[in-house]
Amino acid sequence: MFAKKRVELIIEKPAFKRACRILEDAGVKGYTAFSAFAGYGANMRWQRGTDLSASRDMIMIVSVMDDDLIAAVVHDFENLIGAHIGLLSVSDVSVIRDEKF
């Protein structure tokens, strides 16, 4: 098993492409994105599709990477979240195929 970092970002749909570019520019080998259906935070509920324009829909991006990429990715994600609704978490994980990450 190999130690890595798992980065999870939940961000508004309009910021999705910028978030992906941050990961790609940092040299991350991959990520997966999911549509977030609903949630609760800041004392309010939200649900996908309640805004006719879909501009408030949320996307979750998950990526696993080496420690040496974390600082740049987190810094750029913090700047992105500053302009949008978002949540960033980083956790320690173990993977079996080191070369994939």
A tleap script that builds the chain and sets N, CA, C and O, in Angstrom:
source leaprc.protein.ff14SB
mol = sequence {
  NMET PHE ALA LYS LYS ARG VAL GLU LEU ILE
  ILE GLU LYS PRO ALA PHE LYS ARG ALA CYS
  ARG ILE LEU GLU ASP ALA GLY VAL LYS GLY
  TYR THR ALA PHE SER ALA PHE ALA GLY TYR
  GLY ALA ASN MET ARG TRP GLN ARG GLY THR
  ASP LEU SER ALA SER ARG ASP MET ILE MET
  ILE VAL SER VAL MET ASP ASP ASP LEU ILE
  ALA ALA VAL VAL HIE ASP PHE GLU ASN LEU
  ILE GLY ALA HIE ILE GLY LEU LEU SER VAL
  SER ASP VAL SER VAL ILE ARG ASP GLU LYS
  CPHE
}
set mol.1.N position { 0.850 -1.194 0.000 }
set mol.1.CA position { 0.000 0.000 0.000 }
set mol.1.C position { 0.888 1.248 0.000 }
set mol.1.O position { 1.983 1.264 0.563 }
set mol.2.N position { 0.372 2.283 -0.651 }
set mol.2.CA position { 1.126 3.518 -0.803 }
set mol.2.C position { 0.316 4.691 -0.258 }
set mol.2.O position { -0.868 4.833 -0.563 }
set mol.3.N position { 0.959 5.523 0.543 }
set mol.3.CA position { 0.299 6.674 1.159 }
set mol.3.C position { 0.094 7.783 0.131 }
set mol.3.O position { 1.010 8.139 -0.610 }
set mol.4.N position { -1.116 8.317 0.100 }
set mol.4.CA position { -1.481 9.415 -0.799 }
set mol.4.C position { -2.422 10.364 -0.065 }
set mol.4.O position { -2.788 10.126 1.086 }
set mol.5.N position { -2.801 11.422 -0.733 }
set mol.5.CA position { -3.796 12.364 -0.226 }
set mol.5.C position { -5.016 12.309 -1.129 }
set mol.5.O position { -4.895 12.248 -2.352 }
set mol.6.N position { -6.189 12.331 -0.516 }
set mol.6.CA position { -7.451 12.389 -1.249 }
set mol.6.C position { -8.014 13.791 -1.074 }
set mol.6.O position { -8.193 14.267 0.047 }
set mol.7.N position { -8.286 14.435 -2.175 }
set mol.7.CA position { -8.833 15.785 -2.176 }
set mol.7.C position { -10.261 15.707 -2.685 }
set mol.7.O position { -10.518 15.148 -3.752 }
set mol.8.N position { -11.189 16.268 -1.923 }
set mol.8.CA position { -12.588 16.327 -2.330 }
set mol.8.C position { -13.011 17.787 -2.345 }
set mol.8.O position { -12.871 18.500 -1.351 }
set mol.9.N position { -13.525 18.216 -3.474 }
set mol.9.CA position { -14.003 19.583 -3.621 }
set mol.9.C position { -15.456 19.537 -4.071 }
set mol.9.O position { -15.792 18.881 -5.057 }
set mol.10.N position { -16.314 20.243 -3.337 }
set mol.10.CA position { -17.689 20.450 -3.766 }
set mol.10.C position { -17.773 21.924 -4.142 }
set mol.10.O position { -17.487 22.801 -3.327 }
set mol.11.N position { -18.170 22.188 -5.392 }
set mol.11.CA position { -18.126 23.557 -5.903 }
set mol.11.C position { -19.327 23.811 -6.806 }
set mol.11.O position { -19.902 22.876 -7.363 }
set mol.12.N position { -19.697 25.059 -6.947 }
set mol.12.CA position { -20.775 25.431 -7.858 }
set mol.12.C position { -20.414 25.075 -9.297 }
set mol.12.O position { -19.254 25.173 -9.700 }
set mol.13.N position { -21.395 24.671 -10.047 }
set mol.13.CA position { -21.181 24.238 -11.424 }
set mol.13.C position { -20.421 25.263 -12.287 }
set mol.13.O position { -19.583 24.852 -13.089 }
set mol.14.N position { -20.671 26.558 -12.161 }
set mol.14.CA position { -19.929 27.507 -12.993 }
set mol.14.C position { -18.409 27.503 -12.753 }
set mol.14.O position { -17.653 27.951 -13.614 }
set mol.15.N position { -17.961 27.009 -11.610 }
set mol.15.CA position { -16.526 26.961 -11.296 }
set mol.15.C position { -15.897 25.615 -11.637 }
set mol.15.O position { -14.696 25.429 -11.438 }
set mol.16.N position { -16.681 24.687 -12.140 }
set mol.16.CA position { -16.212 23.327 -12.388 }
set mol.16.C position { -15.004 23.273 -13.328 }
set mol.16.O position { -14.012 22.618 -13.010 }
set mol.17.N position { -15.070 23.937 -14.460 }
set mol.17.CA position { -13.959 23.876 -15.414 }
set mol.17.C position { -12.687 24.483 -14.836 }
set mol.17.O position { -11.592 23.976 -15.079 }
set mol.18.N position { -12.821 25.556 -14.079 }
set mol.18.CA position { -11.641 26.153 -13.434 }
set mol.18.C position { -11.026 25.176 -12.434 }
set mol.18.O position { -9.803 25.061 -12.350 }
set mol.19.N position { -11.862 24.479 -11.681 }
set mol.19.CA position { -11.362 23.506 -10.703 }
set mol.19.C position { -10.599 22.386 -11.411 }
set mol.19.O position { -9.538 21.963 -10.951 }
set mol.20.N position { -11.138 21.913 -12.520 }
set mol.20.CA position { -10.452 20.857 -13.282 }
set mol.20.C position { -9.111 21.344 -13.812 }
set mol.20.O position { -8.127 20.605 -13.781 }
set mol.21.N position { -9.062 22.579 -14.298 }
set mol.21.CA position { -7.791 23.135 -14.796 }
set mol.21.C position { -6.758 23.236 -13.689 }
set mol.21.O position { -5.571 23.011 -13.924 }
set mol.22.N position { -7.197 23.574 -12.483 }
set mol.22.CA position { -6.269 23.643 -11.347 }
set mol.22.C position { -5.600 22.287 -11.145 }
set mol.22.O position { -4.380 22.212 -10.993 }
set mol.23.N position { -6.383 21.230 -11.143 }
set mol.23.CA position { -5.829 19.883 -10.961 }
set mol.23.C position { -4.889 19.510 -12.110 }
set mol.23.O position { -3.791 19.003 -11.880 }
set mol.24.N position { -5.318 19.759 -13.322 }
set mol.24.CA position { -4.509 19.401 -14.490 }
set mol.24.C position { -3.204 20.198 -14.538 }
set mol.24.O position { -2.145 19.639 -14.823 }
set mol.25.N position { -3.279 21.496 -14.261 }
set mol.25.CA position { -2.082 22.336 -14.279 }
set mol.25.C position { -1.096 21.954 -13.186 }
set mol.25.O position { 0.110 22.144 -13.344 }
set mol.26.N position { -1.602 21.414 -12.074 }
set mol.26.CA position { -0.730 20.991 -10.966 }
set mol.26.C position { -0.024 19.671 -11.279 }
set mol.26.O position { 0.928 19.295 -10.595 }
set mol.27.N position { -0.493 18.971 -12.311 }
set mol.27.CA position { 0.125 17.690 -12.655 }
set mol.27.C position { -0.559 16.485 -12.049 }
set mol.27.O position { 0.004 15.391 -12.040 }
set mol.28.N position { -1.780 16.673 -11.537 }
set mol.28.CA position { -2.530 15.554 -10.985 }
set mol.28.C position { -2.843 14.576 -12.120 }
set mol.28.O position { -3.219 14.995 -13.214 }
set mol.29.N position { -2.691 13.294 -11.866 }
set mol.29.CA position { -2.861 12.283 -12.912 }
set mol.29.C position { -4.312 11.963 -13.233 }
set mol.29.O position { -4.590 11.379 -14.280 }
set mol.30.N position { -5.243 12.327 -12.362 }
set mol.30.CA position { -6.637 12.056 -12.643 }
set mol.30.C position { -7.568 12.588 -11.572 }
set mol.30.O position { -7.153 12.931 -10.465 }
set mol.31.N position { -8.835 12.645 -11.934 }
set mol.31.CA position { -9.884 13.048 -11.004 }
set mol.31.C position { -11.201 12.502 -11.535 }
set mol.31.O position { -11.301 12.118 -12.701 }
set mol.32.N position { -12.199 12.471 -10.680 }
set mol.32.CA position { -13.539 12.049 -11.049 }
set mol.32.C position { -14.509 13.095 -10.530 }
set mol.32.O position { -14.354 13.602 -9.419 }
set mol.33.N position { -15.508 13.413 -11.336 }
set mol.33.CA position { -16.507 14.411 -10.947 }
set mol.33.C position { -17.884 13.765 -10.885 }
set mol.33.O position { -18.225 12.903 -11.695 }
set mol.34.N position { -18.661 14.200 -9.909 }
set mol.34.CA position { -20.016 13.704 -9.693 }
set mol.34.C position { -20.955 14.902 -9.575 }
set mol.34.O position { -20.561 15.949 -9.062 }
set mol.35.N position { -22.170 14.759 -10.037 }
set mol.35.CA position { -23.187 15.762 -9.769 }
set mol.35.C position { -23.668 15.568 -8.334 }
set mol.35.O position { -24.014 14.457 -7.933 }
set mol.36.N position { -23.687 16.642 -7.575 }
set mol.36.CA position { -24.211 16.575 -6.215 }
set mol.36.C position { -25.714 16.809 -6.291 }
set mol.36.O position { -26.171 17.759 -6.928 }
set mol.37.N position { -26.475 15.946 -5.642 }
set mol.37.CA position { -27.930 15.999 -5.737 }
set mol.37.C position { -28.548 17.013 -4.776 }
set mol.37.O position { -29.401 17.806 -5.175 }
set mol.38.N position { -28.127 16.991 -3.526 }
set mol.38.CA position { -28.718 17.866 -2.523 }
set mol.38.C position { -27.771 17.981 -1.338 }
set mol.38.O position { -26.817 17.214 -1.213 }
set mol.39.N position { -28.047 18.948 -0.471 }
set mol.39.CA position { -27.219 19.100 0.707 }
set mol.39.C position { -27.797 20.096 1.688 }
set mol.39.O position { -28.871 20.661 1.482 }
set mol.40.N position { -27.063 20.292 2.745 }
set mol.40.CA position { -27.459 21.220 3.783 }
set mol.40.C position { -26.204 21.895 4.310 }
set mol.40.O position { -25.214 21.221 4.594 }
set mol.41.N position { -26.231 23.196 4.443 }
set mol.41.CA position { -25.119 23.950 4.999 }
set mol.41.C position { -25.492 25.407 5.129 }
set mol.41.O position { -26.392 25.888 4.439 }
set mol.42.N position { -24.809 26.112 6.007 }
set mol.42.CA position { -25.082 27.527 6.258 }
set mol.42.C position { -26.562 27.747 6.595 }
set mol.42.O position { -27.176 28.728 6.176 }
set mol.43.N position { -27.107 26.806 7.359 }
set mol.43.CA position { -28.498 26.875 7.823 }
set mol.43.C position { -29.533 26.867 6.696 }
set mol.43.O position { -30.629 27.407 6.844 }
set mol.44.N position { -29.170 26.248 5.568 }
set mol.44.CA position { -30.141 26.159 4.481 }
set mol.44.C position { -29.958 24.862 3.697 }
set mol.44.O position { -28.856 24.328 3.580 }
set mol.45.N position { -31.077 24.378 3.168 }
set mol.45.CA position { -31.052 23.196 2.310 }
set mol.45.C position { -30.963 23.646 0.869 }
set mol.45.O position { -31.440 24.724 0.514 }
set mol.46.N position { -30.349 22.816 0.040 }
set mol.46.CA position { -30.349 23.063 -1.395 }
set mol.46.C position { -30.591 21.728 -2.095 }
set mol.46.O position { -30.298 20.662 -1.553 }
set mol.47.N position { -31.119 21.808 -3.283 }
set mol.47.CA position { -31.383 20.608 -4.056 }
set mol.47.C position { -31.149 20.913 -5.527 }
set mol.47.O position { -31.542 21.963 -6.035 }
set mol.48.N position { -30.509 19.984 -6.187 }
set mol.48.CA position { -30.210 20.130 -7.608 }
set mol.48.C position { -31.491 20.377 -8.397 }
set mol.48.O position { -32.516 19.737 -8.162 }
set mol.49.N position { -31.413 21.310 -9.331 }
set mol.49.CA position { -32.527 21.562 -10.218 }
set mol.49.C position { -33.561 22.538 -9.698 }
set mol.49.O position { -34.564 22.768 -10.373 }
set mol.50.N position { -33.358 23.123 -8.525 }
set mol.50.CA position { -34.341 24.077 -8.023 }
set mol.50.C position { -34.145 25.456 -8.636 }
set mol.50.O position { -35.048 26.290 -8.572 }
set mol.51.N position { -32.977 25.712 -9.229 }
set mol.51.CA position { -32.698 26.965 -9.929 }
set mol.51.C position { -32.885 26.688 -11.420 }
set mol.51.O position { -32.232 25.800 -11.967 }
set mol.52.N position { -33.751 27.422 -12.071 }
set mol.52.CA position { -34.046 27.151 -13.479 }
set mol.52.C position { -32.815 27.210 -14.370 }
set mol.52.O position { -32.754 26.512 -15.382 }
set mol.53.N position { -31.835 28.031 -14.012 }
set mol.53.CA position { -30.643 28.167 -14.847 }
set mol.53.C position { -29.603 27.092 -14.553 }
set mol.53.O position { -28.645 26.945 -15.312 }
set mol.54.N position { -29.765 26.357 -13.496 }
set mol.54.CA position { -28.817 25.336 -13.030 }
set mol.54.C position { -27.483 25.945 -12.611 }
set mol.54.O position { -26.510 25.217 -12.416 }
set mol.55.N position { -27.423 27.262 -12.470 }
set mol.55.CA position { -26.161 27.902 -12.101 }
set mol.55.C position { -25.767 27.620 -10.664 }
set mol.55.O position { -24.605 27.800 -10.301 }
set mol.56.N position { -26.709 27.180 -9.833 }
set mol.56.CA position { -26.404 26.882 -8.441 }
set mol.56.C position { -26.217 25.386 -8.202 }
set mol.56.O position { -26.029 24.964 -7.061 }
set mol.57.N position { -26.264 24.584 -9.255 }
set mol.57.CA position { -25.997 23.152 -9.103 }
set mol.57.C position { -24.577 22.963 -8.587 }
set mol.57.O position { -23.693 23.772 -8.869 }
set mol.58.N position { -24.365 21.903 -7.840 }
set mol.58.CA position { -23.068 21.639 -7.233 }
set mol.58.C position { -22.449 20.392 -7.849 }
set mol.58.O position { -23.147 19.446 -8.215 }
set mol.59.N position { -21.137 20.410 -7.953 }
set mol.59.CA position { -20.356 19.306 -8.490 }
set mol.59.C position { -19.338 18.883 -7.429 }
set mol.59.O position { -18.758 19.732 -6.752 }
set mol.60.N position { -19.122 17.580 -7.283 }
set mol.60.CA position { -18.090 17.066 -6.387 }
set mol.60.C position { -16.967 16.488 -7.236 }
set mol.60.O position { -17.200 15.660 -8.116 }
set mol.61.N position { -15.750 16.933 -6.963 }
set mol.61.CA position { -14.565 16.449 -7.669 }
set mol.61.C position { -13.684 15.726 -6.660 }
set mol.61.O position { -13.361 16.274 -5.605 }
set mol.62.N position { -13.297 14.496 -6.984 }
set mol.62.CA position { -12.452 13.686 -6.112 }
set mol.62.C position { -11.161 13.366 -6.850 }
set mol.62.O position { -11.184 12.961 -8.012 }
set mol.63.N position { -10.037 13.550 -6.168 }
set mol.63.CA position { -8.745 13.219 -6.762 }
set mol.63.C position { -7.829 12.658 -5.683 }
set mol.63.O position { -7.905 13.050 -4.519 }
set mol.64.N position { -6.968 11.744 -6.085 }
set mol.64.CA position { -5.953 11.176 -5.194 }
set mol.64.C position { -4.599 11.537 -5.775 }
set mol.64.O position { -4.374 11.394 -6.977 }
set mol.65.N position { -3.687 12.010 -4.913 }
set mol.65.CA position { -2.399 12.512 -5.409 }
set mol.65.C position { -1.302 12.363 -4.371 }
set mol.65.O position { -1.557 12.054 -3.207 }
set mol.66.N position { -0.077 12.589 -4.821 }
set mol.66.CA position { 1.081 12.591 -3.938 }
set mol.66.C position { 1.092 13.844 -3.070 }
set mol.66.O position { 0.496 14.863 -3.422 }
set mol.67.N position { 1.771 13.757 -1.940 }
set mol.67.CA position { 1.891 14.887 -1.012 }
set mol.67.C position { 2.460 16.130 -1.677 }
set mol.67.O position { 2.054 17.245 -1.348 }
set mol.68.N position { 3.392 15.958 -2.603 }
set mol.68.CA position { 4.075 17.118 -3.178 }
set mol.68.C position { 3.169 18.004 -4.032 }
set mol.68.O position { 3.554 19.125 -4.364 }
set mol.69.N position { 1.994 17.537 -4.389 }
set mol.69.CA position { 1.061 18.340 -5.171 }
set mol.69.C position { 0.033 19.075 -4.312 }
set mol.69.O position { -0.620 20.007 -4.783 }
set mol.70.N position { -0.107 18.663 -3.077 }
set mol.70.CA position { -1.178 19.178 -2.214 }
set mol.70.C position { -1.109 20.687 -2.013 }
set mol.70.O position { -2.130 21.362 -2.145 }
set mol.71.N position { 0.043 21.231 -1.701 }
set mol.71.CA position { 0.137 22.657 -1.371 }
set mol.71.C position { -0.385 23.536 -2.499 }
set mol.71.O position { -1.167 24.457 -2.259 }
set mol.72.N position { 0.037 23.261 -3.715 }
set mol.72.CA position { -0.395 24.083 -4.848 }
set mol.72.C position { -1.885 23.921 -5.110 }
set mol.72.O position { -2.585 24.906 -5.343 }
set mol.73.N position { -2.368 22.699 -5.074 }
set mol.73.CA position { -3.790 22.438 -5.336 }
set mol.73.C position { -4.661 23.106 -4.275 }
set mol.73.O position { -5.639 23.773 -4.610 }
set mol.74.N position { -4.320 22.934 -3.010 }
set mol.74.CA position { -5.124 23.518 -1.933 }
set mol.74.C position { -5.110 25.050 -2.028 }
set mol.74.O position { -6.153 25.687 -1.872 }
set mol.75.N position { -3.960 25.631 -2.276 }
set mol.75.CA position { -3.869 27.093 -2.405 }
set mol.75.C position { -4.785 27.606 -3.511 }
set mol.75.O position { -5.533 28.561 -3.303 }
set mol.76.N position { -4.731 26.988 -4.668 }
set mol.76.CA position { -5.561 27.425 -5.788 }
set mol.76.C position { -7.039 27.149 -5.542 }
set mol.76.O position { -7.889 27.950 -5.933 }
set mol.77.N position { -7.358 26.028 -4.899 }
set mol.77.CA position { -8.756 25.751 -4.558 }
set mol.77.C position { -9.279 26.748 -3.534 }
set mol.77.O position { -10.437 27.158 -3.612 }
set mol.78.N position { -8.443 27.147 -2.569 }
set mol.78.CA position { -8.874 28.152 -1.588 }
set mol.78.C position { -9.244 29.457 -2.289 }
set mol.78.O position { -10.239 30.091 -1.939 }
set mol.79.N position { -8.450 29.855 -3.272 }
set mol.79.CA position { -8.769 31.067 -4.031 }
set mol.79.C position { -10.065 30.902 -4.819 }
set mol.79.O position { -10.864 31.835 -4.898 }
set mol.80.N position { -10.277 29.737 -5.393 }
set mol.80.CA position { -11.494 29.473 -6.154 }
set mol.80.C position { -12.720 29.485 -5.251 }
set mol.80.O position { -13.749 30.063 -5.601 }
set mol.81.N position { -12.613 28.852 -4.100 }
set mol.81.CA position { -13.741 28.808 -3.164 }
set mol.81.C position { -14.068 30.201 -2.647 }
set mol.81.O position { -15.225 30.484 -2.337 }
set mol.82.N position { -13.080 31.068 -2.549 }
set mol.82.CA position { -13.322 32.433 -2.085 }
set mol.82.C position { -14.320 33.180 -2.933 }
set mol.82.O position { -14.990 34.091 -2.447 }
set mol.83.N position { -14.434 32.804 -4.215 }
set mol.83.CA position { -15.349 33.474 -5.132 }
set mol.83.C position { -16.629 32.679 -5.378 }
set mol.83.O position { -17.514 33.145 -6.095 }
set mol.84.N position { -16.736 31.497 -4.799 }
set mol.84.CA position { -17.878 30.618 -5.044 }
set mol.84.C position { -18.273 29.901 -3.754 }
set mol.84.O position { -17.534 29.914 -2.770 }
set mol.85.N position { -19.448 29.278 -3.777 }
set mol.85.CA position { -19.833 28.390 -2.690 }
set mol.85.C position { -19.046 27.108 -2.868 }
set mol.85.O position { -19.008 26.556 -3.968 }
set mol.86.N position { -18.413 26.618 -1.804 }
set mol.86.CA position { -17.649 25.394 -1.945 }
set mol.86.C position { -17.161 24.840 -0.630 }
set mol.86.O position { -17.172 25.513 0.400 }
set mol.87.N position { -16.733 23.600 -0.691 }
set mol.87.CA position { -16.196 22.896 0.465 }
set mol.87.C position { -15.008 22.070 -0.002 }
set mol.87.O position { -15.106 21.348 -0.995 }
set mol.88.N position { -13.899 22.169 0.698 }
set mol.88.CA position { -12.688 21.422 0.357 }
set mol.88.C position { -12.278 20.576 1.546 }
set mol.88.O position { -12.224 21.062 2.675 }
set mol.89.N position { -11.986 19.301 1.289 }
set mol.89.CA position { -11.439 18.446 2.339 }
set mol.89.C position { -10.264 17.662 1.779 }
set mol.89.O position { -10.229 17.316 0.598 }
set mol.90.N position { -9.301 17.390 2.654 }
set mol.90.CA position { -8.108 16.617 2.307 }
set mol.90.C position { -7.947 15.546 3.373 }
set mol.90.O position { -8.023 15.830 4.569 }
set mol.91.N position { -7.721 14.306 2.931 }
set mol.91.CA position { -7.550 13.218 3.882 }
set mol.91.C position { -6.436 12.280 3.425 }
set mol.91.O position { -6.067 12.255 2.251 }
set mol.92.N position { -5.917 11.519 4.368 }
set mol.92.CA position { -4.902 10.516 4.065 }
set mol.92.C position { -5.589 9.244 3.591 }
set mol.92.O position { -6.582 8.805 4.171 }
set mol.93.N position { -5.043 8.655 2.521 }
set mol.93.CA position { -5.560 7.393 2.001 }
set mol.93.C position { -4.395 6.492 1.624 }
set mol.93.O position { -3.254 6.944 1.523 }
set mol.94.N position { -4.687 5.229 1.420 }
set mol.94.CA position { -3.704 4.269 0.930 }
set mol.94.C position { -4.235 3.651 -0.355 }
set mol.94.O position { -5.417 3.322 -0.456 }
set mol.95.N position { -3.351 3.497 -1.333 }
set mol.95.CA position { -3.739 2.917 -2.621 }
set mol.95.C position { -2.831 1.733 -2.930 }
set mol.95.O position { -1.738 1.615 -2.376 }
set mol.96.N position { -3.294 0.861 -3.817 }
set mol.96.CA position { -2.476 -0.311 -4.144 }
set mol.96.C position { -1.651 -0.122 -5.403 }
set mol.96.O position { -0.689 -0.860 -5.620 }
set mol.97.N position { -2.005 0.862 -6.252 }
set mol.97.CA position { -1.252 1.059 -7.498 }
set mol.97.C position { -0.614 2.457 -7.484 }
set mol.97.O position { -1.216 3.427 -7.946 }
set mol.98.N position { 0.580 2.544 -6.962 }
set mol.98.CA position { 1.289 3.807 -6.804 }
set mol.98.C position { 1.432 4.549 -8.132 }
set mol.98.O position { 1.320 5.775 -8.160 }
set mol.99.N position { 1.672 3.846 -9.212 }
set mol.99.CA position { 1.945 4.483 -10.509 }
set mol.99.C position { 0.730 5.217 -11.087 }
set mol.99.O position { 0.887 6.064 -11.966 }
set mol.100.N position { -0.444 4.913 -10.616 }
set mol.100.CA position { -1.665 5.563 -11.114 }
set mol.100.C position { -1.895 6.939 -10.524 }
set mol.100.O position { -2.706 7.716 -11.028 }
set mol.101.N position { -1.159 7.241 -9.427 }
set mol.101.CA position { -1.405 8.482 -8.731 }
set mol.101.C position { -0.150 9.306 -8.617 }
set mol.101.O position { -0.179 10.399 -8.051 }
savepdb mol mol.pdb
quit
